[in-house]
Amino acid sequence: MSLVKDFTKGLWKENPVLVLLLGMCPTLAVTSNAKNGLGMGLATTFVLLGSNIVISFIRNIVPKKIRIPVYIVVIACFVTVVQMLMDAYAPPALNAALGIFIPLIVVNCIVLGRAEAFASKNNPIRSAFDGLGMGTGFTLALVLLGGTREFLASGSLFEIKVITPWSVDFLLPTQAPGAFIILGCFLAAMNWLNQRNAIKRGEVYIPPQGLDCRHCSLCDLNNNEE
C-alpha cells in the first residue's frame, strides 16, 4: 500500500469515528462546539503521530508479552507533552473544556488500536502516515460534529455568529441526546454513501474489519506467545 493510501484511508474509508466507531467518549463529550472538537482532534493527532513512530522503531525489541504496557507508556509520554503544552499555551476556556479527556487519550482505543494493528507491524514512515491520516480523520469528524451542534444550537461557528438575528439558543444539540442524534445522522449518511458507491461498482459494501472486536488482538493478553 502506498503512503498516500496509508494517509487517506483514515479520512474516509477507515475514518475512526464515522466508520470504525472508535473514540466515542471524547467524540460525544467535547464536541459541543467546533473549537473544542478542533482542539481535541489536534491533540489526539499529535499523540497518534508521535506514538506510532516510536512504537514502530521499537517494535522488534519489545517482548510480545509486555507490548501493551510498553505501548501505554510511550503513549502516556506524548500525552504528558500535550498536556504541558496546553497548560502553557492553550486558551484557558479550551483547556477547561477538554479537561480530563486529554489525559484519557492514553487509553483511547484509536491510539492503542493503531499501535497494535499498524505501528507494531510496519516501518516508521508508513506508521507516521497512518497516524497522521487517522488523526486528521478524527479531527475532521470532531470539527464536523462540533460545528453542526454549535450551528444548530446558536447559529454560530467557531464562536463567530453566522446568523446574527439568532438570539435564543436551542439547547438540544448541546446536550448528550442531541450529540447522539446528530452523530447517528452522520453515520447513516456515511453508510448510505458507502453502500451507494459500492452498488455503482457492482460490489457489496463490507465495513472495515481490521479494528473491530472480532479481529483486534489488543485485549488478547492471555495468549501463549513466548
N, C-alpha and C positions, 0 to 999 in steps of 0.2 A: 504494500500500500504506500502511495506517495505521501510526502509531508503535507501536501495540500489536503489530501483526504483525511489525514490524521487530524488536521485542524478543523476542517469544515464539518466533519461528522458530528461534532458537538454542537454545531449551530442549529442543525435541523434533524438529521436522520437519527441521531442519538442524543438529542437535547436532554440534559439531566433532569429537567423539570417537566417539560411538556411531553416527553416520550418515555423516559425511564422512570419518572415519578420519584426521583430521589431528592433529598433535602427539603421535604415538605414543611418541616418545623420552621426554619427561617423564612422559607418562601411565603408562608401564610402570616407569620408573626410580624415581620419587619416591613412589609410592602404596603403600608398604609398610604405611602406617597412615593413618587418616583425617586426622590433624593435618597431616601432610606434604602430603596432597592439597589440604586447605583452604588452606594457605599458598601453594602453587604456583598454585592457581586464583585466589586474590585478587590475587597479584602480576601474573599474566597479564591479569586483568580490568582492573586499573589501567592497564597499558600499552595494552591494546586501546582503552579508552575515550579516553585522552589522545591517542594517535596518530591514531585515527580523526577526532577533532575537528580537530586541527591539519592533517592531510592534506586534509580537506575544505575548510578555509579557504584553503589554498594551491594547490588543485588546478588553478586556472585560470592560475596564474603560473609553474608549473613546466614547463619544456620536456619533451615526451614522451620524448625520447631519454635523459634523465637522471633520469626519475621514480623508478626503482628505487633508485639510490644516495641520492636525497633522502629517500625513504620510510625507508630503513635508518637514515639519520642522525636523523630525527625519532624513530623507534622507539628507537634507542640512547639518546637523551636521556632518555626516560621510564624505560628500563631502568636507567640510571645512578641516577635518582632513587629507584627501588625498591630498588636495591642499597644505597644510602646509608641509606635508612630502615630496612632490615632489619639492617644493621650496627649501627645506633644503638639500635633498639628491639626487634627480634625476639629471642625466646629463643635462646641460643647453640646449643642442640640442633637447633632448627628451621633456623637459618641454616646449620649444618654439614650437615644432611641435604639441603637443597636445593642448596647448593654451586654448582657450575658451571652448573646448569640455570637459574639466574636470569639470568646474562649471556647464555645461549643463547636467551633469549626474543627477542633481536634478530633471529635468523634463524628463529624459529618460523613455520612455514608458516601457522598460523592467523592470526597478526598480519599478516604480509605479504600473505596472501590477502585479508583483509578490506580492507586498504589499497588493493589493486589492484582488487578486484572490486566494492567498495561505496563506500568513503570517497572515492575519486577520482572518483566519478560522482554523488554525492548531497550534499545540503546538510548543514551541521554538526549540526543537530538529529537528522535521520534517522541520520546516521553515529554519533552518540552512542548512540542507542537500539540500533543494530545492534551496536556494540562492547560495550555493556553486556549485551545479550542473549547474544551469543556467549561473552563472558567468564563469565556466570552459568551457561550450559550447560556450559562447560568445567569450571568449579568443581564443579558438581553431579556430573558424571561422575567427576571425580577423587576427590571425597569418597565417592561410592558405591563405587568400585573399592577405594579405600584402606580404607574401613570394612569392606567384605566380607573383604578379605585379612587385616586385623587381627583381625576376629572369628573367622575360621576358623583363624587361627594360634594365638591365645591366649585367645579368649573375652572380648575387651575392645573398647571403642570409645572413641576419643579418649584412649587410655591409662588408661581407667577400667575396672576389672574388672567385667564384667557377669555372668559365670559364675564365682563365687569358687572352687568346687572344682577348676576347670581349672588344674592345676599344671604340666603338661608341654606346652610349645609344640609345635605342628605346623608344621614348617619349610617344607613345600612352598609354601604361599600367600605366604610372604615372599620366595621366590626367583623368578628370572626365569621358569622354566617355569610356576609357579603363576600368575604375573601373566598370561601368555598364555592359560592355560586359562580363568581367570575372566573375562578380557576377551572371549574367544571365546564364553562362555556368555551374557554380556550382549549381544553383537552378535547372536547367534542369537535371543534373546528379543526384541530390538528389531525385527529383521526380521520375525519371526513376528507381532508385534503390528501392525506397519505393513501387512503383507500381509493380515492378518485384517480390519483396518479398511477396507482398500481393497475387499476382496471384499464386505463388508457394504454398501458404497456402490455396488457394481456396477462398480468400476473396476479397472484393472490398476495395481499398485504400481510406480512408477518412482522409483528413488532420485534425490535432488537431484543435478543435473549441473553446477551453477554453478562448483564448485571442483575438479572432477577434472582429470586431466592432459589430457584431450581438449578441455576448454573454457577452462582457465585460461591467461591470456596473461602470467603472471608471468615465465616463463622466455624469452619471446619478445623477446630483446634485440637480435636481428639483423634487425629489420624495416626497412622503407624509409620510415618515417614522417619527415616533415620537421618 
